[in-house]
Amino acid sequence: MADTWEPLIAGVQVRCSRILEKDVAPIVRKILLSHIQKSVYGSYSPVMYPRRGALSSEGNLMTEVDGDELFVTSVAPHAPSIFKNTHGGPLSPADSKLLQWIEFGCVPNHFNNKTYAWMEARPVIAPAQAEVAGSPAISGAITKGIMREF
C-alpha cells in the first residue's frame, strides 16, 4: 500500500483530463461555432465581401487539455489581403488573431477610409464562455464521463 496519495490523485487527474477531452470538448466546440455563426457570419446584411468561412471551420479550432483546464482556441487565419494595406500602418502575422479582432471590434480597414459594419465589435468568446458555464449539456457530459471513467 502506498504511503502517499500521489498515485491516486494522478490517476484521477488522468481520468478527468480524458473526460474534458472526450466528453466536454466536443460540446464546447459546438457552442463556440454556434456563436461564431450568429455573431460573425449572421451579424449584418448584406454581406459586403465574399466569406471564406475560416472561423466556422472545425479544422481551425484547436483543443488542449492542461490538467483540469480545457482550452478551445480559434486559429483561423486572417485573409491574405489584410497585409496588402494601403491606408494604415504595417501589420505582421503576429498581429493576426482574427477572432480576437472581431470580438473587440479591432478589425483594421486598410483598404479605404470608410467605416463598415464588419469593423464593429461582434462578441463571440464572452457569450460562448457564458453559455458553456451554464450549459446543462456540459453537466451531462461530465456526468457521462464520470460514469465511464470511474
C-alpha positions in Angstrom: 0.0 0.0 0.0 1.3 3.4 -1.0 2.3 5.8 1.7 1.1 8.8 -0.2 -2.0 10.0 -2.1 0.0 11.0 -5.2 -0.7 7.8 -7.3 -4.4 8.1 -6.6 -4.5 11.8 -7.4 -2.5 11.3 -10.6 -4.9 8.5 -11.7 -7.9 10.7 -11.0 -6.3 13.6 -12.9 -5.7 11.4 -16.0 -9.3 10.3 -16.0 -10.6 13.9 -15.5 -8.5 15.1 -18.4 -9.9 12.3 -20.6 -13.4 13.4 -19.7 -12.6 17.0 -20.7 -11.1 15.9 -24.0 -13.6 13.2 -25.0 -16.9 14.4 -23.5 -16.7 18.1 -22.8 -14.6 19.5 -25.7 -16.9 18.5 -28.5 -19.8 20.4 -26.8 -17.6 23.4 -26.2 -16.6 23.4 -29.8 -20.2 23.2 -30.9 -21.2 26.1 -28.7 -18.3 28.2 -29.9 -19.1 27.5 -33.5 -22.8 28.4 -33.0 -21.7 31.8 -31.5 -19.3 32.4 -34.4 -22.2 31.7 -36.9 -24.5 34.0 -35.0 -22.2 36.9 -34.1 -19.8 36.9 -37.0 -21.4 35.4 -40.1 -25.0 36.4 -39.2 -24.3 39.8 -37.7 -25.1 42.0 -40.6 -26.6 42.0 -44.0 -26.0 42.4 -46.9 -22.6 40.7 -46.8 -20.2 43.2 -48.3 -17.4 40.7 -49.4 -17.1 37.0 -50.1 -16.9 35.0 -46.9 -14.1 32.4 -46.5 -15.7 30.6 -43.6 -12.4 30.2 -41.9 -13.8 30.9 -38.4 -16.6 28.3 -38.8 -14.2 25.5 -39.9 -13.8 22.7 -37.4 -10.2 22.4 -38.5 -9.4 25.9 -37.3 -10.4 25.1 -33.7 -7.6 23.7 -31.5 -8.4 21.8 -28.3 -5.9 21.5 -25.4 -6.4 20.0 -22.0 -3.9 21.2 -19.4 -4.6 19.4 -16.1 -8.1 20.4 -15.1 -8.5 23.1 -17.7 -9.9 22.9 -21.2 -8.9 25.4 -23.9 -10.6 25.7 -27.3 -8.9 28.2 -29.4 -9.6 29.5 -32.9 -6.5 29.6 -35.1 -8.4 30.8 -38.1 -6.1 32.8 -40.3 -6.8 36.3 -41.5 -7.5 36.9 -45.1 -4.2 37.4 -47.0 -5.5 40.8 -48.3 -5.2 42.2 -44.8 -1.5 42.6 -45.3 -1.9 44.4 -48.6 -2.8 47.6 -46.7 -2.6 51.0 -48.3 -4.3 53.1 -45.6 -2.7 52.1 -42.3 0.5 51.0 -40.7 2.1 47.7 -41.4 0.8 44.6 -39.8 2.7 41.4 -39.2 1.4 37.8 -38.9 2.0 38.1 -35.2 -0.9 40.6 -35.1 -3.3 38.3 -36.9 -5.6 37.0 -34.1 -8.7 37.1 -36.2 -11.3 36.0 -33.7 -9.9 38.5 -31.1 -10.0 41.3 -33.6 -13.7 40.5 -34.3 -14.5 40.1 -30.6 -13.3 43.6 -29.7 -14.0 45.4 -33.0 -10.4 45.8 -33.9 -10.6 44.6 -37.5 -8.4 47.0 -39.3 -9.6 48.6 -42.6 -6.6 49.0 -44.7 -8.5 49.4 -47.9 -10.0 52.9 -47.6 -11.0 55.5 -45.0 -14.6 54.3 -44.6 -16.2 52.7 -41.6 -18.1 49.4 -42.2 -20.3 47.2 -40.1 -17.6 44.5 -40.1 -15.3 46.8 -38.1 -17.7 46.9 -35.1 -17.2 44.6 -32.1 -19.0 41.3 -32.5 -18.6 39.4 -29.2 -18.2 35.7 -29.7 -15.8 34.5 -26.9 -17.5 36.0 -23.9 -21.1 34.8 -24.8 -19.8 31.4 -25.7 -18.0 31.2 -22.3 -21.2 32.3 -20.5 -23.2 29.6 -22.3 -20.6 26.9 -21.5 -20.6 27.9 -17.8 -24.4 27.4 -17.5 -24.9 24.6 -20.0 -26.8 21.5 -19.0 -25.2 19.7 -21.9 -21.8 20.3 -20.3 -23.0 19.0 -16.9 -24.5 15.9 -18.7 -21.2 15.3 -20.5 -19.2 15.5 -17.3 -21.7 13.1 -15.6 -21.4 10.7 -18.5 -17.7 10.8 -18.4 -17.5 10.2 -14.7 -19.8 7.2 -15.1 -17.5 5.8 -17.8 -14.1 6.6 -16.2 -14.9 5.8 -12.6 
